[in-house]
Amino acid sequence: MEILLVEDDRHSREAVMWFLQEQGHKVTECDNAREALAKWRVGDYPLIISDIQMPGMSGLELANAINGQPDSWRTDVVLFTGYGDMKTAVAALRAGAYDYLLKPVDAEELATVIQRVAEHQALLRENRELTKNFDARLKSATMHTVQELTQMRKLVAETVMGKVGFFSPQMQAIKAMALRYNEDRTIPVLLQGETGTGKEVIARLIHYGSELDSAAAPLVELNCAAIPHNLFESELFGYEGGAFSGSLGQGKKGKLDAAAGGTLLLDEVAEMPTEIQAKLLRVVETKEYYRLGGLQKIKANVRIICATNVDLDKKMQEGSFRSDLYYRLKIGHLVIPPLRERQEDIVPLAAMFLREFSQARKKRFSGINNGAQQLLQTYNWPGNVRELRNAIEWAVFMYNEEELQPCHLEKVVKGTLVPADGRAAVATGEKRIILPLPESGLSIKAYNDLIVQAVLDAHHGNQTAAAKYLDMSLRAFCYRLEQMRGRQADNEASSKQ
């Protein structure tokens, strides 16, 4: 909330301002009432907190001056003074003050008054807006409700769990712990692991549980690396109408609103701006937040899951990640080991992917022979499960036999795909990545997707290195990757219908 603080004593003013800012409010300070009145005339301050005893214009005179204006309804004035007599209190109320506090100001009492003012101002503004634009607001609200229902159905459809394999003892233990986290939505969870280890799969397991118990609740994902810093707050918290230049008149709900009653997955959380980290910490601790430009606190009925593939301890030492947020998120903590450290998972996962892609592409593959199994287990898989999945998808795309054989995989796991007529190659250092050119044709989007995926595989899933190779910013690369995976998901869904 925008608050105008008026106090001639610098020490007292700074103490109150620090407390208000810690509560998440934006504070403008003045050391005299005349300056405050001038600021009020050109700004929008739902709350003015002012001392009464000041040289020149007093707090009572300031309240009277504001109360005499036609738009005085848009501001509530709270006065405070060191003189606690009945005469002063009556004078404050007669001047139109909303409330009256004694010095030294009690923090809990001040917080309570601010909350009442926020609710009062929100009600006043909503009533005036409805009175002025009742028909337009009714139509807008009806359309927005229809859009929300459509979006909710889409979210539920998109968050149905696919095939998941937990074969090794390590992954069985992680699965058991994820199911325990599913039972308590109040515990935040931090997922750490290399790129491609399956953090998103674990997040879905925490949300849905083993029997899809949360099928009706939304799972909303936000890739922190793909959001520009100046848009992050509005994307996460939403905003009220007119909150900033170019904003929608009716405002917009954020990802926290969309995830209400369900789960918010913050992927690449290490990329979150530090100023937003402080506000996320407040959400995790208090279960409340303000929309950008909003006056009223909103209850955050949402489970928070954060995922990252970077070393957050190093980020804390560098000062780019808050230690208090890290330890708060770490209440629920899962570290997903890389594929090379869980050999028991490799062949079963490969077999699962082989069945999935063979059915989708109507191929004959039904098993993996011993030589191919040995090759799969001896490879280091720097790109983890994602690289294994891509290798199997490529083999199914290229061949059509009953068993997967070493010749189908040898060049794949070495980082070079078998060349053939009608294919183009992209050189990456000493490696060559062959991109298919099907006879039936290939759209430019699909061809670009193949290039992005090929470069990502060549850099073993390292998005930063892949973005640098393609001369793109990390955010632009993540956005391109997100679009590509969305198209792949749509294609897979269409092939199953």
Protein Blocks (a to p, Z undefined) as FASTA:
>chain_A
ZZddddfblklmmmmmmmmmmnopacdddfbfklmmmmmmmmccfbacddfbdghjafkl
mmmmmmmpmklmmpccddddfbdcfklmmmmmmnopabdcdddddfklmmmmmmmmmmmm
mmmmmmmmmmmmmmmmmmmmmmmmmmmmmmmmmmmmmmpccddddfbfklmmmmmmmmmm
mmpmkbccdddddehilpmmmmmmmmnomnopmmmpccddddfklpcfklmmmmmnopae
hkbghiafkbpadfklmmgoiacddehkllpcfklmmmmmmmmmnopacdehiabdcddd
dddddddfbdfklmmmnopacfklmmmmmmpccddddfklmmklmmmmmmmmmmmmmmmn
opabfbdcfklmmmmmmpgolnlmmlmmmmmmmmmmmpccfbdcfklmmmmmnopacdde
hiacddehjbccdddddfkbpafklmmmmmmmmmmmmnnopaklmmmmnopafklmmmmm
mmmmmmmmmmmmmmmZZ
